[in-house]
Amino acid sequence: MARGLEMERLILIADDRDPSRELMVSELEEAGHRVIPTRDGAEAWSVFQEHDVDLVVTDLRMPRADGMSLLRRIRSSASRNAQVPVVMVSAFGSLSTAVAAGRSGVTDFYPLSEAGIAELLTRVDQILSDDRGPLPAALAGSSEAIHAVRKRLSALAELDSPVLILGEAGCGQDAAACYLHRLARSPEGLLRRVSCSPKTGVADLPRGGTAYLAHVDQTTSEFQTALWHELGAADRNPSNHRVRLLVSASTDLRARSEQGTFHRELARWLSRFTVELPPLRSRQRDIESVAEALLRKSRDRIGRGPRRLSREAMERLKAHPWHENVDELERFLEELAVLTRDESIDDARIDSLLRDWMLPLERIEQQRAREERERLLALYHKHGTFAGVARELGITRNAAKYRFRKYALLPPHPDRPER
């Protein structure tokens, strides 16, 4: 069945046999896809590195580099898109070969015969029409840490229980919640996001379906109590209000509850099933995959931007601390897309932009320093002694004097002795 242009996908074919390769190309193009045919794994890898491919179909036995070799390269840290679906076909496949391919990350292994081309095309269509959509950029990569996150999200997708997504700000909590919702076999409508704040009330929750409470640790104790009562009422009479909750937090709710700063029963209930997102700095090997996905996202949204970064430029990105994690990297790459029309970016350009990128942080620190200096002066004017300043700030007298020395401040009344 032909697809509309909006459904057009790019498929890479690797097959050294002319008849089967040409047949697959013909059938896939007839279905509305763009196809790049190659004759072996080495040629396919070269093409894969230059194009944003949506699916790879590769023969197992080929000269120069076979299908298993191509698969391992695609799943390696050197890949531009290590999560792309890969279907391996072979007229000589065996159970042991299929098992080995599965361990290497193949999406499907298909023992192919001339009569089986229609079934293969059906499987390709199923993969490409999967309504789960592409993997979010924040979850891209091949590190053990992010692989464990994706595996846990898949395992929790079918549960009706709440799922708590933990992690530093900017690690991709929103993306993880959306991805988990898409993984469910029958997600109930849209995922409705509620951005929590001290002003959030139970009335902000949707009536049924799935709700995502972002930053639930920022809510008030009144909201937490009301939410706990609401959930209890739903359990007693599910027809009243039945909503599945996905929540995110940057702090451990159980620890907060032990400290008396979060509702104890609610913390226990929300923390039954958790997913912890690692900070970007702890999975440096994933930065390339994350950056490539974010570049594609920026090009789609802005309409222009670089298609690739040089190896040296990518190393610069890997070395940067990214204190605000994936969110900061995304903002940086969007600015890169806006400011340059070059197809490829080298390390000198990245270095220049990173220097400019740090300026806002410096200005913030300068503003904070000015505000603290002004506050110290105001407190000294109010109390007239270091001891009075220390009492109001809740610190020792020596600590107060240290802050005055830190900002090179003189007492407002230099003739008055230090106290």
VEXDREN-2710 file (C-alpha; in Angstrom, 1 decimal):
% VEXDREN-2710
k/r/px/py/pz
1/MET/0.0/0.0/0.0
2/ALA/1.4/3.3/-1.0
3/ARG/2.2/5.9/1.7
4/GLY/1.8/9.6/1.6
5/LEU/4.9/11.8/1.4
6/GLU/4.7/12.6/5.1
7/MET/5.3/8.9/5.8
8/GLU/8.3/8.6/3.5
9/ARG/11.2/6.9/5.3
10/LEU/14.8/6.3/4.2
11/ILE/15.8/2.7/4.1
12/LEU/19.3/1.4/3.6
13/ILE/19.7/-2.0/1.8
14/ALA/22.8/-4.1/2.0
15/ASP/22.8/-7.1/-0.3
16/ASP/25.4/-8.4/-2.7
17/ARG/22.9/-10.4/-4.8
18/ASP/21.6/-8.3/-7.6
19/PRO/18.1/-10.0/-8.0
20/SER/17.1/-9.8/-4.3
21/ARG/18.5/-6.3/-3.8
22/GLU/16.7/-4.9/-6.9
23/LEU/13.5/-6.7/-5.9
24/MET/13.6/-5.1/-2.4
25/VAL/14.4/-1.7/-3.8
26/SER/11.6/-1.9/-6.2
27/GLU/9.0/-3.0/-3.7
28/LEU/10.0/-0.5/-1.0
29/GLU/10.0/2.4/-3.5
30/GLU/6.6/1.3/-4.6
31/ALA/5.5/1.5/-1.0
32/GLY/6.6/5.2/-1.0
33/HIS/10.0/4.9/0.8
34/ARG/13.3/6.3/-0.3
35/VAL/15.9/3.5/-0.6
36/ILE/19.7/3.5/-0.8
37/PRO/21.0/0.2/-2.2
38/THR/24.6/-1.0/-1.3
39/ARG/26.4/-4.2/-2.2
40/ASP/28.2/-5.1/1.1
41/GLY/28.6/-4.2/4.7
42/ALA/31.6/-1.9/4.1
43/GLU/29.7/0.2/1.5
44/ALA/26.6/0.2/3.7
45/TRP/28.5/1.5/6.7
46/SER/30.0/4.3/4.7
47/VAL/26.5/5.3/3.5
48/PHE/25.0/4.9/7.0
49/GLN/27.5/7.4/8.4
50/GLU/26.4/10.1/5.8
51/HIS/22.6/9.8/6.0
52/ASP/19.8/9.9/8.5
53/VAL/18.6/6.3/8.0
54/ASP/15.3/5.1/9.4
55/LEU/15.8/1.4/8.8
56/VAL/18.6/-1.0/7.7
57/VAL/17.9/-4.2/5.9
58/THR/21.0/-6.3/5.5
59/ASP/21.9/-9.7/4.1
60/LEU/23.9/-11.9/6.4
61/ARG/26.6/-13.2/4.0
62/MET/28.3/-10.5/2.0
63/PRO/31.9/-9.9/0.8
64/ARG/34.3/-7.4/2.5
65/ALA/32.0/-7.0/5.5
66/ASP/29.1/-9.3/6.3
67/GLY/25.8/-8.4/8.0
68/MET/27.0/-9.2/11.5
69/SER/30.0/-6.9/11.1
70/LEU/27.7/-4.1/9.9
71/LEU/25.3/-4.7/12.8
72/ARG/28.1/-4.5/15.3
73/ARG/29.3/-1.2/13.8
74/ILE/25.8/0.3/13.8
75/ARG/25.3/-0.6/17.5
76/SER/28.8/0.7/18.5
77/SER/29.7/4.0/20.1
78/ALA/31.0/5.2/16.7
79/SER/27.5/5.0/15.2
80/ARG/25.6/8.2/14.4
81/ASN/22.3/6.4/15.3
82/ALA/22.9/3.3/17.3
83/GLN/19.2/2.7/17.9
84/VAL/18.1/2.4/14.3
85/PRO/16.1/-0.7/13.5
86/VAL/18.1/-3.4/11.7
87/VAL/16.4/-6.3/9.9
88/MET/18.8/-9.1/8.9
89/VAL/17.9/-11.5/6.1
90/SER/19.5/-14.7/5.0
91/ALA/18.6/-17.7/2.9
92/PHE/21.1/-19.6/5.0
93/GLY/20.0/-18.6/8.4
94/SER/20.1/-20.9/11.4
95/LEU/18.9/-20.8/15.0
96/SER/22.4/-20.2/16.3
97/THR/22.9/-17.3/13.8
98/ALA/19.6/-15.7/14.8
99/VAL/20.6/-16.0/18.5
100/ALA/24.0/-14.3/17.8
101/ALA/22.3/-11.6/15.8
102/GLY/19.8/-11.0/18.6
103/ARG/22.6/-10.6/21.2
104/SER/24.2/-8.0/18.9
105/GLY/21.1/-5.9/18.8
106/VAL/19.2/-7.0/15.7
107/THR/15.6/-5.9/15.5
108/ASP/14.5/-8.9/13.6
109/PHE/16.2/-11.9/11.9
110/TYR/14.4/-13.2/8.8
111/PRO/15.2/-16.4/7.0
112/LEU/14.5/-15.1/3.4
113/SER/13.4/-17.0/0.4
114/GLU/12.1/-15.7/-2.9
115/ALA/8.6/-16.5/-1.8
116/GLY/9.1/-14.6/1.4
117/ILE/9.7/-11.1/0.1
118/ALA/6.0/-10.1/0.8
119/GLU/6.3/-11.2/4.4
120/LEU/9.6/-9.3/4.8
121/LEU/8.0/-6.2/3.4
122/THR/5.1/-6.6/5.8
123/ARG/7.5/-6.8/8.7
124/VAL/9.4/-3.7/7.5
125/ASP/6.1/-1.8/7.3
126/GLN/5.2/-2.9/10.9
127/ILE/8.5/-1.6/12.2
128/LEU/8.3/1.7/10.4
129/SER/4.6/2.3/11.3
130/ASP/5.3/1.5/15.0
131/ASP/3.3/4.2/16.8
132/ARG/5.9/4.4/19.6
133/GLY/7.7/6.8/17.4
134/PRO/11.5/7.5/17.4
135/LEU/13.6/7.2/20.5
136/PRO/13.8/10.5/22.3
137/ALA/17.2/12.2/22.1
138/ALA/17.6/12.2/25.8
139/LEU/17.5/8.4/25.9
140/ALA/19.8/7.9/22.9
141/GLY/23.2/6.2/23.3
142/SER/24.8/2.8/23.9
143/SER/26.2/3.1/27.4
144/GLU/25.1/0.5/30.0
145/ALA/23.5/3.3/32.0
146/ILE/21.1/4.5/29.4
147/HIS/20.5/0.9/28.1
148/ALA/19.3/0.0/31.6
149/VAL/17.0/3.0/31.6
150/ARG/15.4/2.0/28.3
151/LYS/15.0/-1.5/29.5
152/ARG/13.3/-0.5/32.8
153/LEU/10.9/1.9/30.9
154/SER/9.9/-0.9/28.7
155/ALA/9.3/-3.2/31.7
156/LEU/7.2/-0.6/33.5
157/ALA/5.1/0.5/30.5
158/GLU/2.4/-2.1/30.9
159/LEU/1.8/-1.4/34.6
160/ASP/-1.1/0.7/35.9
161/SER/0.9/1.6/38.9
162/PRO/2.6/5.1/39.2
163/VAL/6.1/5.4/38.0
164/LEU/8.5/7.9/39.6
165/ILE/11.2/9.3/37.2
166/LEU/14.2/10.6/39.2
167/GLY/17.1/12.7/38.0
168/GLU/18.8/16.0/38.0
169/ALA/17.1/18.9/36.2
170/GLY/17.4/18.6/32.5
171/CYS/18.2/14.9/32.3
172/GLY/15.1/14.2/30.2
173/GLN/12.4/13.4/32.6
174/ASP/9.7/14.7/30.3
175/ALA/11.1/12.7/27.4
176/ALA/11.2/9.5/29.5
177/ALA/7.6/10.0/30.6
178/CYS/6.4/10.5/27.1
179/TYR/8.4/7.5/25.9
180/LEU/7.0/5.3/28.7
181/HIS/3.5/6.4/27.8
182/ARG/4.0/5.5/24.1
183/LEU/5.4/2.1/25.0
184/ALA/2.1/1.0/26.6
185/ARG/0.1/-1.3/24.4
186/SER/-3.0/0.8/24.7
187/PRO/-2.2/4.2/26.1
188/GLU/-5.4/6.0/27.1
189/GLY/-5.4/9.1/25.0
190/LEU/-2.9/11.9/25.4
191/LEU/-0.4/12.2/28.2
192/ARG/-1.5/15.3/30.1
193/ARG/1.4/17.2/31.6
194/VAL/0.9/19.1/34.9
195/SER/3.9/21.3/35.7
196/CYS/4.0/21.3/39.5
197/SER/4.6/24.4/41.6
198/PRO/3.6/25.7/45.0
199/LYS/0.4/26.9/43.4
200/THR/-0.6/23.5/41.9
201/GLY/-3.9/22.1/43.2
202/VAL/-5.8/18.8/42.8
203/ALA/-8.2/20.5/40.4
204/ASP/-5.3/20.7/37.9
205/LEU/-5.3/16.9/37.5
206/PRO/-7.1/15.5/34.5
207/ARG/-10.2/13.3/35.1
208/GLY/-9.0/9.9/34.0
209/GLY/-6.4/8.8/31.5
210/THR/-2.7/9.3/32.2
211/ALA/-1.3/12.4/34.0
212/TYR/2.4/13.4/34.2
213/LEU/3.2/15.5/37.3
214/ALA/6.5/17.2/36.5
215/HIS/8.5/18.2/39.6
216/VAL/6.1/16.7/42.1
217/ASP/8.7/17.5/44.9
218/GLN/8.0/21.2/44.4
219/THR/4.4/20.9/45.5
220/THR/3.0/22.0/48.9
221/SER/2.2/19.7/51.8
222/GLU/-1.5/20.8/51.3
223/PHE/-1.4/19.5/47.7
224/GLN/0.3/16.3/48.7
225/THR/-2.3/15.6/51.4
226/ALA/-5.2/16.4/49.0
227/LEU/-3.6/14.2/46.3
228/TRP/-3.3/11.3/48.7
229/HIS/-7.0/11.7/49.7
230/GLU/-8.0/11.9/46.1
231/LEU/-6.1/8.7/45.3
232/GLY/-7.7/6.9/48.2
233/ALA/-11.2/7.9/47.1
234/ALA/-10.4/6.6/43.6
235/ASP/-9.4/3.2/45.0
236/ARG/-12.6/3.0/47.0
237/ASN/-14.7/3.9/44.0
238/PRO/-12.6/3.7/40.7
239/SER/-15.5/5.2/38.7
240/ASN/-15.0/8.5/40.4
241/HIS/-11.6/9.3/39.3
242/ARG/-9.2/6.8/37.8
243/VAL/-5.9/8.3/36.5
244/ARG/-2.6/6.7/36.0
245/LEU/0.2/8.8/37.4
246/LEU/3.7/9.3/36.0
247/VAL/5.7/11.7/38.2
248/SER/9.2/13.2/38.1
249/ALA/11.3/14.6/40.9
250/SER/14.9/15.7/41.4
251/THR/15.0/14.6/45.0
252/ASP/14.4/11.2/46.8
253/LEU/10.8/11.4/48.0
254/ARG/11.3/8.6/50.6
255/ALA/14.2/10.5/52.1
256/ARG/12.2/13.7/52.0
257/SER/9.4/12.0/53.8
258/GLU/11.8/10.8/56.5
259/GLN/12.9/14.4/57.0
260/GLY/9.2/15.4/57.3
261/THR/9.2/17.5/54.1
262/PHE/7.0/15.3/52.0
263/HIS/3.8/13.3/52.7
264/ARG/5.0/9.9/54.0
265/GLU/2.2/7.7/52.5
266/LEU/2.2/9.5/49.2
267/ALA/6.0/9.2/48.9
268/ARG/5.8/5.5/49.6
269/TRP/3.1/5.0/47.0
270/LEU/4.8/7.1/44.3
271/SER/8.2/5.4/44.9
272/ARG/7.0/1.8/44.3
273/PHE/8.4/1.8/40.8
274/THR/11.2/4.2/40.0
275/VAL/13.4/5.0/37.0
276/GLU/16.6/7.0/37.7
277/LEU/18.0/9.0/34.8
278/PRO/21.8/9.4/34.9
279/PRO/23.3/12.9/34.4
280/LEU/24.8/13.5/31.0
281/ARG/28.3/13.9/32.4
282/SER/28.2/10.4/33.7
283/ARG/27.5/8.9/30.3
284/GLN/30.0/10.8/28.1
285/ARG/30.1/8.1/25.5
286/ASP/26.4/8.8/24.7
287/ILE/26.9/12.5/24.0
288/GLU/27.6/11.9/20.3
289/SER/24.3/10.0/19.8
290/VAL/22.4/12.5/21.9
291/ALA/23.9/15.4/19.9
292/GLU/23.2/13.8/16.6
293/ALA/19.6/13.3/17.5
294/LEU/19.3/16.9/18.8
295/LEU/20.8/18.2/15.6
296/ARG/18.2/16.4/13.5
297/LYS/15.5/17.8/15.8
298/SER/16.8/21.3/15.4
299/ARG/17.0/21.0/11.6
300/ASP/13.4/19.8/11.5
301/ARG/12.2/22.7/13.8
302/ILE/14.3/25.5/12.5
303/GLY/14.7/24.5/8.9
304/ARG/18.4/24.7/8.7
305/GLY/21.6/23.8/10.7
306/PRO/24.7/21.6/10.4
307/ARG/24.3/18.0/9.4
308/ARG/27.5/16.8/11.1
309/LEU/30.2/17.8/13.5
310/SER/33.8/16.9/13.0
311/ARG/35.4/14.3/15.2
312/GLU/37.3/17.1/17.0
313/ALA/34.2/19.2/17.4
314/MET/32.4/16.2/19.0
315/GLU/35.2/15.7/21.4
316/ARG/34.8/19.3/22.5
317/LEU/31.2/18.6/23.3
318/LYS/32.1/15.5/25.2
319/ALA/34.6/17.4/27.3
320/HIS/32.1/20.1/28.3
321/PRO/30.5/19.6/31.7
322/TRP/26.8/20.4/30.6
323/HIS/25.7/21.3/34.1
324/GLU/22.1/21.4/33.0
325/ASN/22.4/18.1/31.2
326/VAL/20.5/17.3/28.0
327/ASP/18.4/20.5/28.2
328/GLU/21.6/22.7/28.1
329/LEU/23.1/20.7/25.2
330/GLU/19.8/21.1/23.2
331/ARG/19.8/24.8/23.8
332/PHE/23.4/25.0/22.7
333/LEU/22.8/23.0/19.5
334/GLU/19.7/25.1/18.6
335/GLU/21.8/28.2/18.9
336/LEU/24.4/26.6/16.7
337/ALA/21.7/25.8/14.1
338/VAL/20.5/29.4/14.2
339/LEU/24.0/31.1/14.0
340/THR/25.6/29.0/11.3
341/ARG/24.6/27.8/7.8
342/ASP/27.6/25.5/7.4
343/GLU/26.9/21.9/6.7
344/SER/29.8/20.7/8.9
345/ILE/31.1/22.2/12.1
346/ASP/34.8/22.0/13.2
347/ASP/36.3/22.3/16.6
348/ALA/37.3/25.9/16.3
349/ARG/33.7/26.9/15.7
350/ILE/32.6/24.8/18.7
351/ASP/35.3/26.4/20.9
352/SER/34.2/29.9/19.9
353/LEU/30.5/29.2/20.7
354/LEU/31.3/27.5/24.0
355/ARG/33.2/30.6/25.1
356/ASP/30.2/32.8/24.3
357/TRP/27.9/30.2/25.9
358/MET/29.6/30.6/29.2
359/LEU/29.1/34.3/29.3
360/PRO/25.5/34.2/30.6
361/LEU/26.6/32.0/33.5
362/GLU/29.3/34.5/34.4
363/ARG/26.8/37.3/34.3
364/ILE/24.5/35.4/36.6
365/GLU/27.4/34.9/39.1
366/GLN/28.3/38.6/38.9
367/GLN/24.6/39.5/39.6
368/ARG/24.5/37.2/42.6
369/ALA/27.7/38.7/43.9
370/ARG/26.3/42.2/43.6
371/GLU/23.1/41.2/45.4
372/GLU/25.0/39.6/48.2
373/ARG/27.3/42.6/48.6
374/GLU/24.3/44.9/48.8
375/ARG/22.6/42.6/51.3
376/LEU/25.7/42.5/53.6
377/LEU/25.9/46.3/53.5
378/ALA/22.2/46.7/54.3
379/LEU/22.5/44.2/57.3
380/TYR/25.5/46.0/58.7
381/HIS/23.7/49.3/58.4
382/LYS/20.8/47.7/60.2
383/HIS/22.7/46.1/63.1
384/GLY/26.0/48.0/63.2
385/THR/28.0/44.9/64.2
386/PHE/29.3/41.7/62.6
387/ALA/27.6/39.8/65.4
388/GLY/24.2/41.2/64.5
389/VAL/24.7/40.3/60.8
390/ALA/25.7/36.8/61.9
391/ARG/22.6/36.3/64.0
392/GLU/20.3/37.3/61.1
393/LEU/22.1/35.1/58.6
394/GLY/22.3/32.2/61.0
395/ILE/26.0/31.9/60.8
396/THR/29.0/32.6/63.1
397/ARG/30.6/36.0/63.6
398/ASN/33.8/34.8/61.9
399/ALA/31.8/33.6/58.9
400/ALA/30.1/37.0/58.6
401/LYS/33.5/38.7/58.7
402/TYR/34.8/36.3/56.0
403/ARG/31.9/37.3/53.7
404/PHE/32.8/41.0/54.1
405/ARG/36.5/40.3/53.4
406/LYS/35.4/38.1/50.4
407/TYR/33.7/41.0/48.7
408/ALA/36.3/43.6/49.8
409/LEU/33.7/45.5/51.8
410/LEU/34.6/48.1/54.5
411/PRO/32.3/48.7/57.4
412/PRO/29.8/51.5/56.7
413/HIS/31.3/53.2/59.9
414/PRO/35.1/52.6/59.6
415/ASP/35.6/54.5/62.9
416/ARG/33.5/52.0/64.7
417/PRO/35.5/49.1/66.1
418/GLU/34.8/45.6/64.8
419/ARG/32.4/43.6/67.0
END
